Amino acid sequence: MTDWVEETLHKDLHIKLKADRVLFDSESAHQRLVLFENATFGRVLALDGVMQTTEKDEFIYHEMLSHPPILAHGRVRKVLIVGGGDGGMLEEVLKHRRVEKVTMVDIDDTVIELAKRHLRTICGEAFEDPRTDLVVADGIEFVASCQERYDVIIVDSTDPIGPGEALFTADFYESCKTCLTPGGVLVTQNGVPFLQSGELAATMTCLRPLFADAGCYLATVPTYVGGPMAFGWASDDPALRQVTVEMLKDRLAEAGIEPCYYTPEVHLAAFALPPYIAELLG
């Protein structure tokens, strides 16, 4: 391996991060995993040549894909995470004291073991939490046959290539809806719309016939270059997007969480979309 790790996700834009030290470089049954250290971003995990998470800025992504649906809902007891093998999403969700159970389903146990060994700054002790129900399985098959119901489902997937491709299909989203409690929320990772407009547009095409309210919200994560990142939002309760700042403040205080990026004001502002992104929603 060279001293630089190059990401080749986008056709016309490649980025490189300097690898000061490589901790792991191997093929699992599903994908190539590279874990390395960078002076600016800390430990960085790349899967199949795509940067997935870094110690430095993971908090933005994980806070903004977990706290908005949980705090908007206000009565979350059970959460399903599809993907998220690094454990960062699991760790963030478990910060909510009212959450009684978090089922995390990831297809690649190599990622999970790597996180336990090298990414404790991201996953903490989440895998050991008694509320954690860890399932190593195909997320598609899990939701298709799941009999349990969840208040929030978080699709913490890779981009729609390799193992993550099937997590962006209408069949998968329809299965997710059957796993939600009435008025539950589904949130999804939908890439950087400026460079991946088709990804967000395709997800909205799938979600809008299934849910009474479907849209997206934004956050800027430095590792994911090309503009703000989009997170899909779908629920049969449109009122969940109308919660007030005061209500969110009360729920955040009750949860006892002190985020580094999320605030109730940021929560509501994240749903304000620039026209070039709003047009993709159809």
Stockholm file with secondary structure:
# STOCKHOLM 1.0

chainA/1-282         MTDWVEETLHKDLHIKLKADRVLFDSESAHQRLVLFENATFGRVLALDGVMQTTEKDEFIYHEMLSHPPILAHGRVRKVLIVGGGDGGMLEEVLKHRRVEKVTMVDIDDTVIELAKRHLRTICGEAFEDPRTDLVVADGIEFVASCQERYDVIIVDSTDPIGPGEALFTADFYESCKTCLTPGGVLVTQNGVPFLQSGELAATMTCLRPLFADAGCYLATVPTYVGGPMAFGWASDDPALRQVTVEMLKDRLAEAGIEPCYYTPEVHLAAFALPPYIAELLG
#=GR chainA/1-282 SS CCSEEEECCSSSCCEEEECSEEEEEEECSSCEEEEEEETTTEEEEEETTEEEEETTTHHHHHHHHHHHHHHHHSCCCEEEEEECTTSHHHHHHTTCTTCCEEEEEESCHHHHHHHHHHCHHHHTTGGGCTTEEEEESCHHHHHHHCCCCEEEEEEECCCSSGGGGGGGSHHHHHHHHHTEEEEEEEEEECCCTTTCHHHHHHHHHHHTTTCSEEEEEEECCTTSCSSCEEEEEEESCGGGGGCCHHHHHHHHHHHTCCCSSCCHHHHHHTTCCCHHHHGGGC
#=GC SS_cons         CCSEEEECCSSSCCEEEECSEEEEEEECSSCEEEEEEETTTEEEEEETTEEEEETTTHHHHHHHHHHHHHHHHSCCCEEEEEECTTSHHHHHHTTCTTCCEEEEEESCHHHHHHHHHHCHHHHTTGGGCTTEEEEESCHHHHHHHCCCCEEEEEEECCCSSGGGGGGGSHHHHHHHHHTEEEEEEEEEECCCTTTCHHHHHHHHHHHTTTCSEEEEEEECCTTSCSSCEEEEEEESCGGGGGCCHHHHHHHHHHHTCCCSSCCHHHHHHTTCCCHHHHGGGC
//
